[in-house]
Amino acid sequence: MDLSQKSSENVEFMIEQIKEKLRVVNVGAIKPSHFDGDMYEELRDIYEMVERKNNFSPREMQAIVEELGNLRKQ
């Protein structure tokens, strides 16, 4: 998948991968439709950071979810 291109498919892929890796319990809280292209680079940065790590502390998971919340469409 070429994540260098902004697309709704890439946003959906990254969000789903982040949720899976973090084992998000409330999957409805983070939906691809909550994000738009304006925040694509920030979302990609979060995705790449999540993909590099194997384990997350509860504090790290909370920070990531909070950052995703900050990127949501208003």
PDB file of N, CA, C and O in Angstrom:
ATOM      1  N   MET A   1       0.852  -1.173   0.000  1.00  0.00           N
ATOM      2  CA  MET A   1       0.000   0.000   0.000  1.00  0.00           C
ATOM      3  C   MET A   1       0.894   1.231   0.000  1.00  0.00           C
ATOM      4  O   MET A   1       1.849   1.312   0.772  1.00  0.00           O
ATOM      5  N   ASP A   2       0.585   2.182  -0.861  1.00  0.00           N
ATOM      6  CA  ASP A   2       1.369   3.407  -0.987  1.00  0.00           C
ATOM      7  C   ASP A   2       0.744   4.490  -0.108  1.00  0.00           C
ATOM      8  O   ASP A   2      -0.201   5.167  -0.511  1.00  0.00           O
ATOM      9  N   LEU A   3       1.282   4.637   1.085  1.00  0.00           N
ATOM     10  CA  LEU A   3       0.728   5.600   2.025  1.00  0.00           C
ATOM     11  C   LEU A   3       1.187   7.028   1.762  1.00  0.00           C
ATOM     12  O   LEU A   3       0.783   7.950   2.470  1.00  0.00           O
ATOM     13  N   SER A   4       2.025   7.217   0.752  1.00  0.00           N
ATOM     14  CA  SER A   4       2.455   8.575   0.417  1.00  0.00           C
ATOM     15  C   SER A   4       1.341   9.344  -0.289  1.00  0.00           C
ATOM     16  O   SER A   4       1.411  10.568  -0.400  1.00  0.00           O
ATOM     17  N   GLN A   5       0.318   8.642  -0.765  1.00  0.00           N
ATOM     18  CA  GLN A   5      -0.818   9.260  -1.449  1.00  0.00           C
ATOM     19  C   GLN A   5      -1.983   9.442  -0.482  1.00  0.00           C
ATOM     20  O   GLN A   5      -2.399   8.492   0.182  1.00  0.00           O
ATOM     21  N   LYS A   6      -2.505  10.659  -0.403  1.00  0.00           N
ATOM     22  CA  LYS A   6      -3.677  10.919   0.441  1.00  0.00           C
ATOM     23  C   LYS A   6      -4.897  10.290  -0.217  1.00  0.00           C
ATOM     24  O   LYS A   6      -5.239  10.611  -1.355  1.00  0.00           O
ATOM     25  N   SER A   7      -5.542   9.397   0.509  1.00  0.00           N
ATOM     26  CA  SER A   7      -6.786   8.810   0.014  1.00  0.00           C
ATOM     27  C   SER A   7      -7.598   8.298   1.192  1.00  0.00           C
ATOM     28  O   SER A   7      -7.056   8.016   2.261  1.00  0.00           O
ATOM     29  N   SER A   8      -8.883   8.183   0.985  1.00  0.00           N
ATOM     30  CA  SER A   8      -9.744   7.664   2.054  1.00  0.00           C
ATOM     31  C   SER A   8      -9.417   6.210   2.356  1.00  0.00           C
ATOM     32  O   SER A   8      -9.566   5.764   3.494  1.00  0.00           O
ATOM     33  N   GLU A   9      -8.971   5.467   1.346  1.00  0.00           N
ATOM     34  CA  GLU A   9      -8.586   4.073   1.558  1.00  0.00           C
ATOM     35  C   GLU A   9      -7.360   3.987   2.460  1.00  0.00           C
ATOM     36  O   GLU A   9      -7.286   3.115   3.325  1.00  0.00           O
ATOM     37  N   ASN A  10      -6.400   4.883   2.264  1.00  0.00           N
ATOM     38  CA  ASN A  10      -5.209   4.886   3.107  1.00  0.00           C
ATOM     39  C   ASN A  10      -5.544   5.293   4.535  1.00  0.00           C
ATOM     40  O   ASN A  10      -5.005   4.727   5.486  1.00  0.00           O
ATOM     41  N   VAL A  11      -6.429   6.273   4.689  1.00  0.00           N
ATOM     42  CA  VAL A  11      -6.858   6.677   6.030  1.00  0.00           C
ATOM     43  C   VAL A  11      -7.511   5.495   6.726  1.00  0.00           C
ATOM     44  O   VAL A  11      -7.212   5.208   7.885  1.00  0.00           O
ATOM     45  N   GLU A  12      -8.398   4.813   6.025  1.00  0.00           N
ATOM     46  CA  GLU A  12      -9.077   3.652   6.605  1.00  0.00           C
ATOM     47  C   GLU A  12      -8.076   2.568   6.991  1.00  0.00           C
ATOM     48  O   GLU A  12      -8.173   1.996   8.076  1.00  0.00           O
ATOM     49  N   PHE A  13      -7.124   2.281   6.119  1.00  0.00           N
ATOM     50  CA  PHE A  13      -6.110   1.274   6.397  1.00  0.00           C
ATOM     51  C   PHE A  13      -5.314   1.632   7.649  1.00  0.00           C
ATOM     52  O   PHE A  13      -5.129   0.790   8.527  1.00  0.00           O
ATOM     53  N   MET A  14      -4.845   2.868   7.735  1.00  0.00           N
ATOM     54  CA  MET A  14      -4.024   3.270   8.882  1.00  0.00           C
ATOM     55  C   MET A  14      -4.814   3.220  10.184  1.00  0.00           C
ATOM     56  O   MET A  14      -4.303   2.748  11.200  1.00  0.00           O
ATOM     57  N   ILE A  15      -6.048   3.700  10.164  1.00  0.00           N
ATOM     58  CA  ILE A  15      -6.877   3.680  11.377  1.00  0.00           C
ATOM     59  C   ILE A  15      -7.121   2.246  11.827  1.00  0.00           C
ATOM     60  O   ILE A  15      -6.999   1.938  13.013  1.00  0.00           O
ATOM     61  N   GLU A  16      -7.460   1.375  10.899  1.00  0.00           N
ATOM     62  CA  GLU A  16      -7.721  -0.021  11.254  1.00  0.00           C
ATOM     63  C   GLU A  16      -6.462  -0.687  11.819  1.00  0.00           C
ATOM     64  O   GLU A  16      -6.544  -1.455  12.778  1.00  0.00           O
ATOM     65  N   GLN A  17      -5.310  -0.399  11.234  1.00  0.00           N
ATOM     66  CA  GLN A  17      -4.051  -0.977  11.721  1.00  0.00           C
ATOM     67  C   GLN A  17      -3.711  -0.456  13.112  1.00  0.00           C
ATOM     68  O   GLN A  17      -3.257  -1.219  13.964  1.00  0.00           O
ATOM     69  N   ILE A  18      -3.924   0.826  13.347  1.00  0.00           N
ATOM     70  CA  ILE A  18      -3.664   1.408  14.666  1.00  0.00           C
ATOM     71  C   ILE A  18      -4.578   0.765  15.700  1.00  0.00           C
ATOM     72  O   ILE A  18      -4.121   0.375  16.775  1.00  0.00           O
ATOM     73  N   LYS A  19      -5.864   0.653  15.386  1.00  0.00           N
ATOM     74  CA  LYS A  19      -6.813   0.050  16.332  1.00  0.00           C
ATOM     75  C   LYS A  19      -6.430  -1.385  16.647  1.00  0.00           C
ATOM     76  O   LYS A  19      -6.500  -1.810  17.801  1.00  0.00           O
ATOM     77  N   GLU A  20      -6.027  -2.129  15.632  1.00  0.00           N
ATOM     78  CA  GLU A  20      -5.645  -3.528  15.835  1.00  0.00           C
ATOM     79  C   GLU A  20      -4.394  -3.637  16.704  1.00  0.00           C
ATOM     80  O   GLU A  20      -4.342  -4.451  17.627  1.00  0.00           O
ATOM     81  N   LYS A  21      -3.407  -2.831  16.413  1.00  0.00           N
ATOM     82  CA  LYS A  21      -2.140  -2.900  17.141  1.00  0.00           C
ATOM     83  C   LYS A  21      -2.312  -2.470  18.596  1.00  0.00           C
ATOM     84  O   LYS A  21      -1.686  -3.036  19.492  1.00  0.00           O
ATOM     85  N   LEU A  22      -3.159  -1.473  18.830  1.00  0.00           N
ATOM     86  CA  LEU A  22      -3.384  -0.992  20.190  1.00  0.00           C
ATOM     87  C   LEU A  22      -4.456  -1.796  20.919  1.00  0.00           C
ATOM     88  O   LEU A  22      -4.688  -1.611  22.113  1.00  0.00           O
ATOM     89  N   ARG A  23      -5.099  -2.687  20.181  1.00  0.00           N
ATOM     90  CA  ARG A  23      -6.197  -3.491  20.740  1.00  0.00           C
ATOM     91  C   ARG A  23      -7.273  -2.596  21.360  1.00  0.00           C
ATOM     92  O   ARG A  23      -7.681  -2.784  22.506  1.00  0.00           O
ATOM     93  N   VAL A  24      -7.715  -1.624  20.573  1.00  0.00           N
ATOM     94  CA  VAL A  24      -8.727  -0.678  21.023  1.00  0.00           C
ATOM     95  C   VAL A  24     -10.022  -1.429  21.304  1.00  0.00           C
ATOM     96  O   VAL A  24     -10.522  -2.176  20.463  1.00  0.00           O
ATOM     97  N   VAL A  25     -10.552  -1.216  22.498  1.00  0.00           N
ATOM     98  CA  VAL A  25     -11.769  -1.920  22.906  1.00  0.00           C
ATOM     99  C   VAL A  25     -13.000  -1.278  22.278  1.00  0.00           C
ATOM    100  O   VAL A  25     -13.853  -1.982  21.736  1.00  0.00           O
ATOM    101  N   ASN A  26     -13.103   0.021  22.341  1.00  0.00           N
ATOM    102  CA  ASN A  26     -14.255   0.731  21.797  1.00  0.00           C
ATOM    103  C   ASN A  26     -13.949   1.145  20.361  1.00  0.00           C
ATOM    104  O   ASN A  26     -13.621   2.301  20.089  1.00  0.00           O
ATOM    105  N   VAL A  27     -14.060   0.183  19.451  1.00  0.00           N
ATOM    106  CA  VAL A  27     -13.683   0.433  18.053  1.00  0.00           C
ATOM    107  C   VAL A  27     -14.551   1.491  17.396  1.00  0.00           C
ATOM    108  O   VAL A  27     -14.123   2.115  16.426  1.00  0.00           O
ATOM    109  N   GLY A  28     -15.744   1.707  17.893  1.00  0.00           N
ATOM    110  CA  GLY A  28     -16.622   2.724  17.332  1.00  0.00           C
ATOM    111  C   GLY A  28     -16.163   4.133  17.637  1.00  0.00           C
ATOM    112  O   GLY A  28     -16.609   5.082  16.992  1.00  0.00           O
ATOM    113  N   ALA A  29     -15.277   4.287  18.608  1.00  0.00           N
ATOM    114  CA  ALA A  29     -14.793   5.612  18.992  1.00  0.00           C
ATOM    115  C   ALA A  29     -13.806   6.172  17.976  1.00  0.00           C
ATOM    116  O   ALA A  29     -13.629   7.386  17.880  1.00  0.00           O
ATOM    117  N   ILE A  30     -13.172   5.296  17.226  1.00  0.00           N
ATOM    118  CA  ILE A  30     -12.189   5.730  16.230  1.00  0.00           C
ATOM    119  C   ILE A  30     -12.589   5.134  14.889  1.00  0.00           C
ATOM    120  O   ILE A  30     -12.384   3.948  14.631  1.00  0.00           O
ATOM    121  N   LYS A  31     -13.158   5.973  14.047  1.00  0.00           N
ATOM    122  CA  LYS A  31     -13.599   5.522  12.726  1.00  0.00           C
ATOM    123  C   LYS A  31     -12.860   6.306  11.650  1.00  0.00           C
ATOM    124  O   LYS A  31     -12.552   7.483  11.836  1.00  0.00           O
ATOM    125  N   PRO A  32     -12.579   5.661  10.531  1.00  0.00           N
ATOM    126  CA  PRO A  32     -11.926   6.384   9.431  1.00  0.00           C
ATOM    127  C   PRO A  32     -12.699   7.629   8.985  1.00  0.00           C
ATOM    128  O   PRO A  32     -12.095   8.604   8.540  1.00  0.00           O
ATOM    129  N   SER A  33     -14.008   7.600   9.100  1.00  0.00           N
ATOM    130  CA  SER A  33     -14.813   8.751   8.677  1.00  0.00           C
ATOM    131  C   SER A  33     -14.612   9.971   9.575  1.00  0.00           C
ATOM    132  O   SER A  33     -15.023  11.075   9.218  1.00  0.00           O
ATOM    133  N   HIS A  34     -13.990   9.783  10.728  1.00  0.00           N
ATOM    134  CA  HIS A  34     -13.722  10.893  11.652  1.00  0.00           C
ATOM    135  C   HIS A  34     -12.535  11.742  11.211  1.00  0.00           C
ATOM    136  O   HIS A  34     -12.276  12.794  11.796  1.00  0.00           O
ATOM    137  N   PHE A  35     -11.812  11.297  10.186  1.00  0.00           N
ATOM    138  CA  PHE A  35     -10.586  11.968   9.781  1.00  0.00           C
ATOM    139  C   PHE A  35     -10.685  12.429   8.327  1.00  0.00           C
ATOM    140  O   PHE A  35     -11.340  11.791   7.503  1.00  0.00           O
ATOM    141  N   ASP A  36     -10.027  13.541   8.031  1.00  0.00           N
ATOM    142  CA  ASP A  36     -10.016  14.005   6.647  1.00  0.00           C
ATOM    143  C   ASP A  36      -8.586  14.213   6.188  1.00  0.00           C
ATOM    144  O   ASP A  36      -7.642  14.016   6.953  1.00  0.00           O
ATOM    145  N   GLY A  37      -8.433  14.611   4.939  1.00  0.00           N
ATOM    146  CA  GLY A  37      -7.116  14.745   4.329  1.00  0.00           C
ATOM    147  C   GLY A  37      -6.252  15.836   4.932  1.00  0.00           C
ATOM    148  O   GLY A  37      -5.031  15.810   4.776  1.00  0.00           O
ATOM    149  N   ASP A  38      -6.862  16.796   5.620  1.00  0.00           N
ATOM    150  CA  ASP A  38      -6.087  17.889   6.201  1.00  0.00           C
ATOM    151  C   ASP A  38      -5.095  17.403   7.246  1.00  0.00           C
ATOM    152  O   ASP A  38      -4.046  18.017   7.440  1.00  0.00           O
ATOM    153  N   MET A  39      -5.411  16.328   7.906  1.00  0.00           N
ATOM    154  CA  MET A  39      -4.553  15.799   8.966  1.00  0.00           C
ATOM    155  C   MET A  39      -3.836  14.523   8.536  1.00  0.00           C
ATOM    156  O   MET A  39      -3.375  13.755   9.380  1.00  0.00           O
ATOM    157  N   TYR A  40      -3.743  14.299   7.246  1.00  0.00           N
ATOM    158  CA  TYR A  40      -3.199  13.045   6.732  1.00  0.00           C
ATOM    159  C   TYR A  40      -1.767  12.797   7.200  1.00  0.00           C
ATOM    160  O   TYR A  40      -1.446  11.693   7.641  1.00  0.00           O
ATOM    161  N   GLU A  41      -0.918  13.795   7.112  1.00  0.00           N
ATOM    162  CA  GLU A  41       0.491  13.611   7.487  1.00  0.00           C
ATOM    163  C   GLU A  41       0.634  13.292   8.969  1.00  0.00           C
ATOM    164  O   GLU A  41       1.448  12.450   9.348  1.00  0.00           O
ATOM    165  N   GLU A  42      -0.153  13.961   9.811  1.00  0.00           N
ATOM    166  CA  GLU A  42      -0.107  13.693  11.247  1.00  0.00           C
ATOM    167  C   GLU A  42      -0.577  12.272  11.541  1.00  0.00           C
ATOM    168  O   GLU A  42       0.012  11.569  12.363  1.00  0.00           O
ATOM    169  N   LEU A  43      -1.646  11.857  10.860  1.00  0.00           N
ATOM    170  CA  LEU A  43      -2.142  10.497  11.033  1.00  0.00           C
ATOM    171  C   LEU A  43      -1.100   9.482  10.581  1.00  0.00           C
ATOM    172  O   LEU A  43      -0.888   8.462  11.237  1.00  0.00           O
ATOM    173  N   ARG A  44      -0.460   9.765   9.473  1.00  0.00           N
ATOM    174  CA  ARG A  44       0.583   8.862   8.972  1.00  0.00           C
ATOM    175  C   ARG A  44       1.749   8.775   9.953  1.00  0.00           C
ATOM    176  O   ARG A  44       2.306   7.694  10.146  1.00  0.00           O
ATOM    177  N   ASP A  45       2.127   9.888  10.575  1.00  0.00           N
ATOM    178  CA  ASP A  45       3.185   9.874  11.585  1.00  0.00           C
ATOM    179  C   ASP A  45       2.820   8.973  12.758  1.00  0.00           C
ATOM    180  O   ASP A  45       3.650   8.201  13.238  1.00  0.00           O
ATOM    181  N   ILE A  46       1.577   9.075  13.217  1.00  0.00           N
ATOM    182  CA  ILE A  46       1.119   8.218  14.320  1.00  0.00           C
ATOM    183  C   ILE A  46       1.142   6.766  13.887  1.00  0.00           C
ATOM    184  O   ILE A  46       1.615   5.904  14.629  1.00  0.00           O
ATOM    185  N   TYR A  47       0.639   6.485  12.698  1.00  0.00           N
ATOM    186  CA  TYR A  47       0.628   5.119  12.176  1.00  0.00           C
ATOM    187  C   TYR A  47       2.039   4.544  12.133  1.00  0.00           C
ATOM    188  O   TYR A  47       2.263   3.421  12.585  1.00  0.00           O
ATOM    189  N   GLU A  48       2.988   5.299  11.597  1.00  0.00           N
ATOM    190  CA  GLU A  48       4.357   4.801  11.476  1.00  0.00           C
ATOM    191  C   GLU A  48       4.986   4.554  12.838  1.00  0.00           C
ATOM    192  O   GLU A  48       5.724   3.584  13.011  1.00  0.00           O
ATOM    193  N   MET A  49       4.702   5.418  13.806  1.00  0.00           N
ATOM    194  CA  MET A  49       5.225   5.229  15.159  1.00  0.00           C
ATOM    195  C   MET A  49       4.633   3.970  15.793  1.00  0.00           C
ATOM    196  O   MET A  49       5.346   3.193  16.428  1.00  0.00           O
ATOM    197  N   VAL A  50       3.337   3.776  15.618  1.00  0.00           N
ATOM    198  CA  VAL A  50       2.666   2.594  16.186  1.00  0.00           C
ATOM    199  C   VAL A  50       3.215   1.318  15.551  1.00  0.00           C
ATOM    200  O   VAL A  50       3.421   0.318  16.238  1.00  0.00           O
ATOM    201  N   GLU A  51       3.450   1.353  14.251  1.00  0.00           N
ATOM    202  CA  GLU A  51       3.950   0.168  13.558  1.00  0.00           C
ATOM    203  C   GLU A  51       5.374  -0.198  13.979  1.00  0.00           C
ATOM    204  O   GLU A  51       5.748  -1.369  13.919  1.00  0.00           O
ATOM    205  N   ARG A  52       6.160   0.768  14.396  1.00  0.00           N
ATOM    206  CA  ARG A  52       7.545   0.500  14.806  1.00  0.00           C
ATOM    207  C   ARG A  52       7.638  -0.188  16.159  1.00  0.00           C
ATOM    208  O   ARG A  52       8.606  -0.900  16.425  1.00  0.00           O
ATOM    209  N   LYS A  53       6.645   0.014  17.015  1.00  0.00           N
ATOM    210  CA  LYS A  53       6.710  -0.511  18.379  1.00  0.00           C
ATOM    211  C   LYS A  53       5.941  -1.827  18.489  1.00  0.00           C
ATOM    212  O   LYS A  53       4.949  -2.046  17.794  1.00  0.00           O
ATOM    213  N   ASN A  54       6.423  -2.696  19.377  1.00  0.00           N
ATOM    214  CA  ASN A  54       5.732  -3.956  19.625  1.00  0.00           C
ATOM    215  C   ASN A  54       4.832  -3.898  20.850  1.00  0.00           C
ATOM    216  O   ASN A  54       3.793  -4.558  20.895  1.00  0.00           O
ATOM    217  N   ASN A  55       5.226  -3.118  21.830  1.00  0.00           N
ATOM    218  CA  ASN A  55       4.468  -3.024  23.082  1.00  0.00           C
ATOM    219  C   ASN A  55       4.233  -1.565  23.432  1.00  0.00           C
ATOM    220  O   ASN A  55       5.037  -0.691  23.108  1.00  0.00           O
ATOM    221  N   PHE A  56       3.110  -1.323  24.101  1.00  0.00           N
ATOM    222  CA  PHE A  56       2.760   0.025  24.513  1.00  0.00           C
ATOM    223  C   PHE A  56       2.348   0.003  25.974  1.00  0.00           C
ATOM    224  O   PHE A  56       1.615  -0.883  26.414  1.00  0.00           O
ATOM    225  N   SER A  57       2.823   0.979  26.714  1.00  0.00           N
ATOM    226  CA  SER A  57       2.384   1.125  28.098  1.00  0.00           C
ATOM    227  C   SER A  57       0.976   1.728  28.073  1.00  0.00           C
ATOM    228  O   SER A  57       0.576   2.323  27.072  1.00  0.00           O
ATOM    229  N   PRO A  58       0.238   1.581  29.147  1.00  0.00           N
ATOM    230  CA  PRO A  58      -1.088   2.216  29.191  1.00  0.00           C
ATOM    231  C   PRO A  58      -1.003   3.730  28.948  1.00  0.00           C
ATOM    232  O   PRO A  58      -1.878   4.308  28.304  1.00  0.00           O
ATOM    233  N   ARG A  59       0.028   4.350  29.453  1.00  0.00           N
ATOM    234  CA  ARG A  59       0.198   5.788  29.269  1.00  0.00           C
ATOM    235  C   ARG A  59       0.428   6.125  27.792  1.00  0.00           C
ATOM    236  O   ARG A  59      -0.126   7.101  27.285  1.00  0.00           O
ATOM    237  N   GLU A  60       1.244   5.319  27.103  1.00  0.00           N
ATOM    238  CA  GLU A  60       1.482   5.541  25.672  1.00  0.00           C
ATOM    239  C   GLU A  60       0.205   5.352  24.874  1.00  0.00           C
ATOM    240  O   GLU A  60      -0.088   6.134  23.970  1.00  0.00           O
ATOM    241  N   MET A  61      -0.558   4.314  25.204  1.00  0.00           N
ATOM    242  CA  MET A  61      -1.805   4.064  24.492  1.00  0.00           C
ATOM    243  C   MET A  61      -2.773   5.226  24.689  1.00  0.00           C
ATOM    244  O   MET A  61      -3.433   5.658  23.743  1.00  0.00           O
ATOM    245  N   GLN A  62      -2.856   5.728  25.911  1.00  0.00           N
ATOM    246  CA  GLN A  62      -3.734   6.861  26.187  1.00  0.00           C
ATOM    247  C   GLN A  62      -3.306   8.080  25.387  1.00  0.00           C
ATOM    248  O   GLN A  62      -4.146   8.783  24.826  1.00  0.00           O
ATOM    249  N   ALA A  63      -2.002   8.336  25.330  1.00  0.00           N
ATOM    250  CA  ALA A  63      -1.498   9.492  24.584  1.00  0.00           C
ATOM    251  C   ALA A  63      -1.805   9.365  23.096  1.00  0.00           C
ATOM    252  O   ALA A  63      -2.169  10.349  22.452  1.00  0.00           O
ATOM    253  N   ILE A  64      -1.660   8.165  22.546  1.00  0.00           N
ATOM    254  CA  ILE A  64      -1.942   7.953  21.128  1.00  0.00           C
ATOM    255  C   ILE A  64      -3.424   8.176  20.834  1.00  0.00           C
ATOM    256  O   ILE A  64      -3.776   8.841  19.860  1.00  0.00           O
ATOM    257  N   VAL A  65      -4.276   7.625  21.671  1.00  0.00           N
ATOM    258  CA  VAL A  65      -5.721   7.786  21.471  1.00  0.00           C
ATOM    259  C   VAL A  65      -6.115   9.255  21.623  1.00  0.00           C
ATOM    260  O   VAL A  65      -6.962   9.749  20.879  1.00  0.00           O
ATOM    261  N   GLU A  66      -5.506   9.951  22.580  1.00  0.00           N
ATOM    262  CA  GLU A  66      -5.789  11.374  22.735  1.00  0.00           C
ATOM    263  C   GLU A  66      -5.355  12.152  21.494  1.00  0.00           C
ATOM    264  O   GLU A  66      -6.071  13.040  21.032  1.00  0.00           O
ATOM    265  N   GLU A  67      -4.203  11.823  20.966  1.00  0.00           N
ATOM    266  CA  GLU A  67      -3.716  12.507  19.761  1.00  0.00           C
ATOM    267  C   GLU A  67      -4.637  12.233  18.580  1.00  0.00           C
ATOM    268  O   GLU A  67      -4.923  13.138  17.795  1.00  0.00           O
ATOM    269  N   LEU A  68      -5.101  11.003  18.447  1.00  0.00           N
ATOM    270  CA  LEU A  68      -6.074  10.699  17.398  1.00  0.00           C
ATOM    271  C   LEU A  68      -7.345  11.529  17.579  1.00  0.00           C
ATOM    272  O   LEU A  68      -7.931  12.012  16.610  1.00  0.00           O
ATOM    273  N   GLY A  69      -7.756  11.684  18.831  1.00  0.00           N
ATOM    274  CA  GLY A  69      -8.924  12.503  19.122  1.00  0.00           C
ATOM    275  C   GLY A  69      -8.716  13.955  18.705  1.00  0.00           C
ATOM    276  O   GLY A  69      -9.643  14.612  18.234  1.00  0.00           O
ATOM    277  N   ASN A  70      -7.493  14.449  18.881  1.00  0.00           N
ATOM    278  CA  ASN A  70      -7.179  15.821  18.467  1.00  0.00           C
ATOM    279  C   ASN A  70      -7.206  15.986  16.949  1.00  0.00           C
ATOM    280  O   ASN A  70      -7.439  17.088  16.451  1.00  0.00           O
ATOM    281  N   LEU A  71      -6.971  14.904  16.212  1.00  0.00           N
ATOM    282  CA  LEU A  71      -6.943  14.962  14.752  1.00  0.00           C
ATOM    283  C   LEU A  71      -8.331  14.822  14.129  1.00  0.00           C
ATOM    284  O   LEU A  71      -8.503  15.065  12.935  1.00  0.00           O
ATOM    285  N   ARG A  72      -9.310  14.435  14.923  1.00  0.00           N
ATOM    286  CA  ARG A  72     -10.652  14.219  14.372  1.00  0.00           C
ATOM    287  C   ARG A  72     -11.223  15.488  13.775  1.00  0.00           C
ATOM    288  O   ARG A  72     -10.903  16.599  14.200  1.00  0.00           O
ATOM    289  N   LYS A  73     -12.085  15.296  12.768  1.00  0.00           N
ATOM    290  CA  LYS A  73     -12.784  16.414  12.147  1.00  0.00           C
ATOM    291  C   LYS A  73     -13.647  17.083  13.208  1.00  0.00           C
ATOM    292  O   LYS A  73     -14.207  16.426  14.086  1.00  0.00           O
ATOM    293  N   GLN A  74     -13.739  18.378  13.106  1.00  0.00           N
ATOM    294  CA  GLN A  74     -14.564  19.147  14.059  1.00  0.00           C
ATOM    295  C   GLN A  74     -16.002  19.171  13.618  1.00  0.00           C
ATOM    296  O   GLN A  74     -16.844  19.768  14.290  1.00  0.00           O
TER     297      GLN A  74
END
